[in-house]
Amino acid sequence: MVEGLLIGLQTVLSIKNFLMVVGGCLIGTFIGMLPGLGPMSIIAIMIPVAISIGDPSAALILLAGVYYGAIFGGSTSSILINAPGVASTVATSFDGYPLTRAGKAGKALTVAAIASFVGGTVGAILLLFFAPALASVALLFHSAEYFALMVVGLSAIAAFAGSGQVTKALLMTVMGLMLATVGEGAQFNLPRFTMGLMDLQSGIGFITLAMAMFAIPETLFLVLDPSRSDKSGEGSSKIKDLRITKEEAKQIAPVIARQSIQGFLIGVMPGAGATIASFLGYAVERNIAKPSDRDLFGKGSVKGLAAPESANNAACTGSFVPLLTLGIPGSGTTAILLGALIALNVSPGPRLMQDQPEIFWSVIISMYIGNVVLLILNLPLIPYIAKVLTVPRTFLIPFILFFTLMGAYIGQNNPTELLFLVGLGVLATILRLASFPLAPLLIGFILGPMLENNFSRASQLYDGVSFVWERPMTTVLLAIAVLLIVLPSLKSRFGKVKFFDV
């Protein structure tokens, strides 16, 4: 291991590869800030550039830098204009944008930058020491366990509902599951609920739905309520609160520590990814928070902002474990990276560490260096990034709409997607006016396909649902899901009992 570390350091610290780290971080951060333009699109575009470099180590360092740079920078648009830059930063907007509305955009960006740095760094350290062992653990998860894990995710909907809104949150989750069934089914590969439209054959794009749920309603509210922009801390004189107080640091430190580890472990599991890690991280922290702190979630809680930011960056790093050690992509983005590796004549798998140690170790070392670079690049720019709030409303609204429409179009390369965006955006605006929480809808939409696919595979393998009690890990996960559903009602009923106040 020590020999591998020295090889990795020697490879990364060459001038060429160090510039690749910096260049990848810059490109990724910029792309992540633009609503809808996630790392998958830019990495796919940059594969020919990576192949032209010739050196597999340098090419993978560049592409990896773009990946975690995009995750790092994706929080900016979520926090400032409520338009998630990438799918994994949707949960960031739940508390990031309320902080901006309270005139604390600088503080929100600072918390996000620090949480992202710590999450990515912890993930890189865990990857360094435990990659081979965690790869073997990831292999223990089969379709049955992934199905149960999705049920656990769906059972956490109470985390995204305010007081007295659990029923509404449940309805929105069901709506998300219904939208997820549009397109080809997992079991029979036949179109469902497409209404004869070929453009719905592949389903509704997640970026389109995320933009419709957050960016479109926000622009409509800015039009309907001209005083709304004046309440968001507009004006350079108000964007000065960049520091985190000692009390806030004490609040977010344990949150970042927990979610860095949890996010990394979720990222290790093939198919989970940073998006699920961010939502689960937010849900866990809200459910374990004290009642007084729990009420602040969704209204501008620094804990609610730090949790998804540390979790998604750690998961981003964790997704490299199955990619490098097993040759299994842990997310959609790492699937594209797998294609790039194959194009570069690199065979990821158990032998990569022995046959091409300079590639394996240089990528891990570059992640740590890259997170330091990202922090150095982003922290000094926070006052200038926050200046976007000083843009007059007449310019800000077209700016948000332009990047929202462009992100939805590029995501599917289909003009009909723009019609879906506007229609779903109007629906989301009506739901927001009726005080329906929109986050559960996204949870159902994200987890729905994975829930269906894994249930279908598990039921075919076991010829029924016997896998529920025949696989102990599946049984334990489903029991946790039941607890997550039952515990909130027990807390409300026995709130005065000290056990439930812990």
ROLUMRO-511974 format. One record per residue: x, y, z of N, C-alpha, C in turn. Coordinates in steps of 0.2 Angstrom, whole numbers, plus 2048, in hexadecimal, padded with zeros to 3 digits. Layout:
XYZXYZXYZ;...
***
This chain:
8047FA800800800800804806800;80A80680480E80C80481180D7FE;8138077FB8168087F481180B7EF;80B8097EF80680B7EB8058137EC;8058157F280481C7F480A8207F1;81081E7F18158217EE8158227E7;81381C7E481281C7DC80C8217DB;8078217DE8018267DD80482D7DE;80782F7E380A8367E480E8387DF;8138337DD8178357D78148367D1;80E8337D080B8347C980783A7CA;80383B7CF7FF8417D08038487D0;8088487D380C84E7D48108507CE;81084C7C981384F7C380F8557C0;8138597BD8108607BB80985E7B7;80A8597B28058587AD7FE8567B1;7FF8517B67F984E7B97F78537BE;7FB8577C17F885C7C67F48617C2;7F68637BC7F28677B87EB8647B6;7EC85D7B57E585A7B47E185A7BA;7E385A7C07DF85A7C67DC8617C6;7E08667C57DD86D7C67D886E7C0;7DA86C7BA7D686D7B47CF86A7B5;7CF8637B77C98607B87C58637BE;7C88657C37C48687C87C086F7C6;7C48737C27C18797BF7BC8787BB;7BD8737B67B78727B17B186F7B5;7B286A7B97AD8677BD7A986C7C1;7AD8707C57A98757C97A587A7C5;7A787C7BF7A48817BB79D87D7B8;79E8777B57998737B37938727B8;7968707BE79186F7C478D8757C6;79087B7C578C8817C77868827C2;7878807BC7818817B777C87C7B8;77687F7B977087A7BA76F8757B5;76F86F7B776D8697B27738667AE;77886A7AE77E8677AB7828637AF;78185D7B07848587B578B8557B3;78E8527B779584F7B579484A7AF;78F8467AF78E8417A978F8447A3;78C84A7A178C84D79B79384F799;79685379E79D85579C7A285079C;7A284A7A07A684579F7A6841799;79F84079679E83D7907A184178A;7A184878B7A484C7867AB84C786;7AE84B78C7B584C78D7B984578C;7B584078B7B98397897BE83A783;7BC83C77E7C183D7787C784177A;7C684677E7CC84A7817D0846785;7CD84278A7D183D78E7D583878A;7D18357857D58307817DB83477D;7DA83A77B7DF83D7777E583F77C;7E483F7827EA8407877EF83A787;7EC8347867F082E7857F282B78B;7F482F7917F682C7977F082A79B;7EE82479C7E88227A07E88257A7;7ED8267AB7ED8297B17EB8307B1;7EE8347AC7EC83B7AB7E583C7A9;7E38377A57DC8387A27D78377A8;7D88317AC7D38307B17D38357B6;7D98387B87DA83D7BD7D68437BB;7D68457B47D284A7B17CB8497B2;7C98437B07C18427B07BF8417B7;7C383E7BC7C183E7C37C08457C6;7C58497C47C48507C67BE8547C4;7BC8527BE7B68557BB7B08537BF;7B084C7C17AB8497C47AA84C7CB;7AF84C7D07AE84E7D67AE8567D6;7B18597D17B08607D17A98637CF;7A585F7CB79E8607CA79A85F7D0;79B85A7D47978597DA79985E7DF;79F8617DF7A18667E479E86C7E2;79E86E7DB79B8757D97938757D8;79086F7D878986E7D67858717DB;7888727E17838757E778287D7E6;7868807E27868877E177F88A7DE;77D8877D97768897D67708877DA;7718817DE76C87F7E276B8847E8;7718867EB77088B7F076E8927EE;7718947E976F89B7E776989C7E3;7678987DF7618997DB75C8937DB;75D88E7DF7588897E07588857D9;75D8847D675D8807CF76387C7D0;7628757D27688717D376C8707CD;7738717CF7788707C97788697C7;7788647CB77885D7CA7738597CE;7718537CC76C8507D076E84F7D7;77484E7D977684C7E07768527E4;7758587E177485E7E676D8617E6;76885D7E476185F7E576085F7ED;76285B7F176185B7F87648617FB;76A8647F876D86A7FA7698707FA;7648707F67608767F575A8767FA;7598717FE754871803755876809;75C87680B75D87B81076288080D;76687F80776A88480576688A802;7618897FE75D88F7FC75A893801;75789080675489480C75989880F;75F89581076489A8137668A080E;76689F8087678A48037618A9804;75B8A78047558AB8057558AF80C;7598AC81175A8B08177608B5817;7638B68117698BA81076F8B7813;7708B08137768AD8157798A880F;7798AB80977B8A78047838A6805;7878AB80778E8A980878F8A480D;78B8A481378C89F81878A898815;78589881178389180E78888F809;78B89380579089180179688E805;79889280A79E89080E79D889811;79788881479588181779587C812;79387D80C79387880779A876804;79E87C8047A587A8027A9876807;7A887880D7AB8748137A986D813;7A286C81379F8658137A186180D;7A28648077A48618017AB85F802;7AF8638047B68628057B785C80A;7B485C8107B58578157B2850812;7AC85080F7A984A80D7AE847807;7B084B8037B58487FD7BB846800;7BE8498057C58478087C484180C;7BF8418107BD83A8147BC83580F;7B983680A7B88318057BE82E802;7C38338007C98317FD7CD82D802;7CD82F8097D182B80E7CE82480F;7C782480F7C481D8107C6819809;7C681C8047C78187FD7CE8167FE;7D381A8007DA8188017DB812805;7D781180A7D980C80F7D480580E;7CE80780C7C980180C7C67FF805;7C98028007C68007F97C57F97F8;7CB7F57F97CA7ED7F77C57EA7FC;7C57EC8027C07E88077B97EA806;7B87F18047B17F38037AF7F07FC;7B37EF7F87B17EC7F17AE7E57F3;7B17E17F77AE7DB7F87A77DB7FC;7A77E08017A07E180479B7E37FF;79D7E87FA7987EA7F57957E47F1;7997DF7F17977D97ED7917D57F1;7917D67F778C7D37FB7857D57FA;7847DB7F777E7DE7F677B7DC7EF;7767D87EF7737D67E976C7DA7E8;7687D87E37627DB7E175D7DC7E7;75D7D77EB7587D77F175A7DC7F6;7617DD7F77637E27FC7627E97F9;7637EA7F37627F07F075B7F27F0;7577EE7EF74F7EF7EF74E7F17F6;7507EE7FB74F7F08027527F7804;7587F880175B7FF8027578047FF;7548037F974F8087F67498097FB;7478047FE741804802743809808;74980880B74B80C81074B81380E;74E81580874E81B80674781E805;74281A80373B81D80273881E809;73A81A80E73781A815739821818;73E82481674182A81973D830817;73783081373483681173283B816;73183881C72F83D822734842823;73B84182174084682273F84C81D;73B84B81873A850813733854814;73085281972985581B729859821;72685E82172586282772085F82C;71F86383171A860836713860833;71085A833709859831709858829;70F85782670F85681F71184F81D;71184B82171384481F70E84181A;70884281A70384081570484380F;70684980E70784D80870E84A805;71384980A71984680871883F805;71483B80871283480570F8357FE;70A8397FD70783A7F770C83C7F1;7118417F37168437EE71B83D7ED;71C8397F27218337F071D82E7EB;71782D7EC7138297E871382C7E1;7128337E07128367DA7198357D6;71E8367DA7258357D872682D7D5;7238297D97248227D67208217D0;71A8247CF7168247C971A8277C3;71D82C7C472182F7BF72782B7BD;7298277C272F8237C072D81D7BC;72781B7BC7248167B87238177B0;72481E7AF7238207A872981D7A4;72881A79E72D81779A72D81079A;73280D79873380679773380379E;7307FD79F7307FA7A67367F57A7;7387F47AD73E7F07AE73D7E97AC;7377E67AD7377DF7AC7357DD7A5;7317E17A172F7DF79B7317E3795;7347E97977377ED7927327F078D;72C7F17907267F478C7257FB78E;7237FF78A72180678C71B806790;71B80A79571680B79A71481379B;70E81479B70B81B79C70F820798;71081F79271382378D70E827789;70882578970382878570482977E;70882477C70A82377470F828772;71282C77771883077571E82D775;72282D77072882A76F72D82D774;72C834775731838779731835781;72B83278372B82F78A72D82878A;73082578573281E78473781D78A;73C82278A74182178F740824796;73A82679773882979D73983179E;7388337A373983B7A574083B7A8;7448407A574B8417A874B8447AF;7508427B37508447BA75284B7BA;75684E7B67588557B67528597B4;74E8577AF74885A7AD74385B7B3;7428557B773E8567BD74185A7C2;7478597C474A85D7C97498657C8;74B8677C174A86E7BF7438707C0;73E86C7BE73786E7BE73586E7C5;73886A7CA73586B7D17388717D5;73E8737D27418797D674287F7D2;74687F7CD7478857C97418887C6;73D8857C37378887BF73388B7C5;7318887CA72C88B7CF7308927D2;7368917D373A8977D673989D7D1;73A89C7CA73A8A17C67338A47C5;72E8A07C67278A27C67258A67CC;7288A47D27278A87D872A8AE7D7;7308AF7D47338B57D372F8BA7CF;72C8B77CA7278BB7C67218BD7CA;71E8B97CD7188BA7D07198BE7D7;71E8BE7DA7208C27E07268C67DF;7268CC7DC72C8D07DB7308D17E1;72D8D17E77318D27ED7358CC7F0;7348C77EC7378C07EE73E8C17EE;7418C47E87488C57E874B8C97ED;7478CE7EF74A8D37F474B8D07FB;7478CA7FC7488C680274E8C1802;7518C07FD7568BB7FD75D8BE7FE;75E8C38017648C68037678C97FD;7638CC7F87668CF7F276A8D67F4;76F8D77F17738DD7F277A8DB7F5;77F8DE7F37868DC7F57878DD7FC;7848E27FF7858E48067838DE80A;77E8DA80877C8D580C7808CE80C;7848CD8077878C780678E8C8809;78E8C880F7948C88137958C3818;7908BF81A7908BA81F7938B381C;7998B381C79D8AD81979F8A981F;7A08AB8247A38A782A79E8A282D;7A189D83079D89883479F89983B;79989A83F79B89B84679D89584A;7A08958507A288F85379C88B855;79688E85679088A85878E886851;78E88984C78C886845791880844;79888284579D87D84479C876848;79A87784E79887285379286E850;78E87184D78886E84B78986A845;78D86C84078E86983A79486483A;79886483F79E86083F79C858840;79785684479584F84579184D83F;78D85283C78985083678E84F830;79385382F79885282979B84B82A;79D84A8317A184383279D83D830;79683D83379283883279183782A;78F83C82778D83C82079283A81B;79883C81D79E83B81979F833819;79E83081E79F82881F79982581B;79382781D78D82481A78D825813;78E82B81178E82C809793828806;79982780979E82380579C81C805;79981980A79781280A791811805;78D8168047878167FF78A8167F8;78F81B7F779381B7F17968157EF;7988117F479C80B7F27978067EF;7918067F078C8017EE78A8037E7;78C7FE7E278A7FF7DB7838017DA;7828077D677B8097D577880E7D9;77B80F7DF7788147E477A81B7E2;78081D7E27828237E07818297E5;78482F7E37848357E777D8387E8;7788377E377183A7E476E8377EA;76E8307EA76B82C7F076E82E7F6;77582E7F67788307FC7768367FF;77583B7FB7748427FD76D842800;76883F7FD76183F80076183B806;76483580776483180D768835812;76D83881177183C81676D841819;76984581576484A81775F84781C;75C84181975783E81D75983B824;75F83882476283682A76383B82F;76684182D768846832761849834;75C84A83075684D833753848838;75384283674F83D83B75383D842;75983D84275D83D84875E84384C;75C84984975D84F84C758850852;75A85585675585685C74F85A859;74985A85C74385D85A744864858;74886885C74986F85A74D870854;75286C85375686C84D752869847;74E86484874A86184274686683F;74386A84373E86F84074187483B;74887583C74C87A83874D877831;74D87083074F86D82A74A86F825;74C87281F74887481A74787C81A;74987F82074888682174F88A821;75488682075B88A82075F887826;75F88082676387D82B76A87B829;77087D82C77687C82A77887482A;77487182F77586982F772866829;76C86982776986782176D86881A;77186D81A77586F81577C86B815;77F86A81B78586681B78485F81A;77E85C81C77D85481B77E852814;77A85580F77A852808780854805;78385A80678A85C80378F857805;79085580B79585180D79484A80A;78E84880A78C84180878D840801;78B8457FD78B8447F57938447F3;7978487F679E8487F47A28427F7;7A083F7FC7A38397FF7A18337FA;79A8337F879882E7F479B82E7ED;79C8347EB7A08357E47A68317E4;7AA8327EA7B082F7EB7AF8277EC;7AA8257F07A981E7F17A781A7EB;7A481E7E67A281A7E07A88187DC;7AE81A7DD7B48187DA7B68117DC;7B480F7E27B68087E57B48037E0;7AD8027DF7AB7FD7DA7AE7FE7D3;7AF8047D17B28057CA7B98037CA;7BD8047CE7C48037CE7C67FC7D0;7C27F97D57C47F27D87C07ED7D5;7BA7EE7D27B67E97CF7B47EA7C8;7B57F07C57B37F27BF7AC7F27BE;7A87F47C47A17F57C47A07FC7C5;79C8007C079A8077C17968087C7;79780C7CC79380D7D278E8137D0;78E8167CB78981B7C978981C7C2;7858207BF7848227B878B8257B6;78E82A7BA79482D7B879A8287B7;79A8247BC7A081F7BC79F81A7B7;7998197B47988157AF79B8187A8;79A81E7A879E8227A27A58217A3;7A88227A97AF8227AB7B181B7A9;7AD8157AA7AF80F7A97B080E7A1;7AC81179D7AD8117967B3815794;7B581A7987BB81E7967C1819798;7C181679D7C681179F7C780C79A;7C28097977C28047927C580778C;7C380D78A7C68107847CD811785;7D081278B7D781378C7DB80D78D;7D780778C7DB80178C7DC7FF794;7D88017987D980079F7D47FB7A2;7D57F67A57D07F17A77D07F17AF;7CB7F57B17CA7F67B87C77EF7BB;7C97EE7C17C87E77C47CD7E67CA;7CC7E07CD7D17DE7D27D87DE7D1;7DA7DE7CA7E17DD7C87E47E47C7;7DF7EA7C77E27F07C57E77F37CA;7E67F17D17EB7F47D67F27F17D5;7F27EA7D27F87E77D17FB7E97CA;7F77E87C57FA7E97BE7FB7F07BD;7F77F57BF7F87FC7BD7F78007C3;7FC8007C87FB8037CF7FB80B7CE;7FF80D7C97FF8157C87F88187C6;7F48147C37ED8167C17E98167C8;7E98107CB7E58107D17E68157D6;7ED8157D87EF8197DE7EF8217DC;7F08227D67F08297D47E982C7D4;7E48297D27DD82B7D27DB82C7D9;7DD8287DE7DB8297E57DF82F7E8;7E58307E77E98367E97E683C7E6;7E583C7E07E28427DC7DC8447DF;7D88407E27D18427E57D38467EB;7D78447EF7D98487F57DC84F7F3;7E084F7EE7E38557EC7DE8597E9;7DA8567E57D485A7E27CF85D7E6;7CE85A7EC7C985D7F17CD8637F4;7D38637F57D78697F87D786E7F3;7D886D7EC7D88727E77D18757E6;7CB8717E77C58737E67C38787EC;7C58767F27C487B7F87C88827F7;7CE8817F47D28877F37CF88C7EE;7CC8887E97C988C7E37C388F7E5;7BF88B7E97B888E7EA7B78927F0;7BA8927F67B98967FB7BB89D7FA;7C089F7F67C18A67F57BC8A97F0;7B98A57EC7B48A77E77AD8A87EA;7AC8A67F07A58A67F37A28AD7F2;7A68B27F57A28B97F47A08BB7ED;7A48B87E87A38BA7E179D8B67DE;79D8B07E07988AB7DE7918AE7E1;7918B07E778B8B27EA7888B97E7;78D8BC7E378A8C27E07858C17DB;7848BB7D977E8B97D47788BC7D7;7778BC7DE7718BF7E17708C67E0;7758CA7DE7758D17DD7728D27D6;7728CD7D276F8CE7CB7688D07CB;7668D57C875F8D87C875A8D27C6;7548D27C974F8CD7C774E8CC7C0;74E8D17BC74C8D17B57518CD7B1;7578CD7B475C8C97B075D8C27B3;75C8C17BA75D8BB7BD7578B67BB;7518B87BA74C8B37B874E8B07B1;74F8B47AC7518B17A57588AD7A6;75C8AF7AA7628AB7AB7618A47AE;75C8A47B375A89D7B67578997B1;75289C7AD74E8987A87528967A3;75789A7A075C89879B75F89179D;7638917A276788C7A47628867A6;75C8877A97588827AA75687E7A4;75488279F75187F79975787B795;75D87F79576387C792765875795;76587579C76786F7A076286979E;75B86B79E75686679C757863795;75986779175986578A760861789;76586378B76C86078B76B85978E;76885979476785279776484D793;75F84E78F75C84978B75D84A784;75F85078276085277B75A851777;75485377A74E85277774A859779;74785C77374386277473D861778;73A85B77773485A77B73585A783;73B85978573C85A78C73B86178F;73B86678A73A86C78D73286D78E;72E86A78A72786A78C725867793;72986179472885D79A72A8627A0;73086579F73386A7A472E86F7A6;72B8737A17268787A27208757A6;71D8707A371786D7A671886B7AD;71D8677AE71F8657B572086B7BA;7238707B77258767BB71F8797BD;71A87A7B971387D7BB7108797C0;7108727BF70D86E7C471186E7CB;71786F7CB71B8707D17198767D4;71887B7D07178827D37108817D7;70B87E7D470487D7D77058797DD;7098747DD70A8707E370D8747E9;7128787E771687C7EC7118817EF;70C8847EB7078887EE7028857F2;70287E7F16FD87A7F67018777FB;7078797FC70C87780270D870802;70E86D7FC7108667FB7188667FB;71B8627FF7238617FE72585E7F8;7298607F472B85E7EE7318597EE;7358597F373A8547F473884D7F4;73384B7F77318447F772F8417F0;72D8467EC72B8447E57328427E1;7378467E273E8447DF74083E7E2;73F83D7E97428367EC73E8307E9;7388317E873482B7E573682A7DD;7388307DA73A82F7D374182C7D2;74582E7D774C82B7D674C8247D8;7498227DE74981B7E07458177DD;73F8197D973A8157D673D8107D1;7418127CC74480D7C77488087CB;74D80A7CF7518057D374D8017D7;7488037DA7447FF7DE7407F97DA;73E7FB7D473A7F77CF73F7F27CC;7457F47CA74A7F07C774C7EB7CB;74E7ED7D27517E87D674C7E37D9;7467E57DA7407E17DC73F7DC7D7;73F7DE7D073E7D97CB7437D47CA;7497D67CB74F7D17CA74E7CC7D0;74D7CF7D674D7CB7DC7477C67DC;7417C87DA73C7C47DA73C7BE7D5;7407C07CF7417BB7CA7467B67CC;74B7B87D07507B37D274E7AF7D8;7497B17DC7467AD7E273F7AA7E0;73D7AC7DA7367AA7D87317AC7DD;7317B27DF72C7B57E47307BA7E8;72D7BB7EE7307C07F37337BC7F9;7357B67F87387B37FE73F7B67FF;7427BA7FB7487BD7FD7477C2803;7417C48047407C880A7437C5810;7417BF8117437BB8187497B7817;74B7B58117507B080F7577B4810;7577BA80E75D7BE80E75E7C3815;7627C181A7627C58207637CC81F;7677CE81B7697D581A7637D9817;75F7D68137597D98107547DA816;7537D481A74E7D581F7507DB824;7567DB8267597E182A7577E8827;7597E88217577EF81D7507F181D;74C7EC81C7447ED81C7427EE823;7457EB8287437ED82F7457F4831;74B7F682E74D7FD82F74880282C;74580082674080482273A805826;7387FF8297327FF82E733804834;73980483773A80883C73A80F83A;73C81183573C81883273581A831;73181682F72A81882E726818835;727814839724813840726818845;72D81984573081D84A72D82584B;72C82884572982F84672382F849;71E82A84871882A84B718829852;71D82485471E82385B72182985F;72582C85B72883285F722837860;71E83885B71983D85C71483B862;71383486270E83286771183186E;71783086E71B82F875720834876;71F83A87372484087372784187A;72384087F72584288672983D889;72983788672E832889735833887;73983388C74083588B744831885;74282B885746826880745829879;73F82C87773E82E87074183586F;74383887474683F87474D83F873;75083987375783887375983A86B;
***
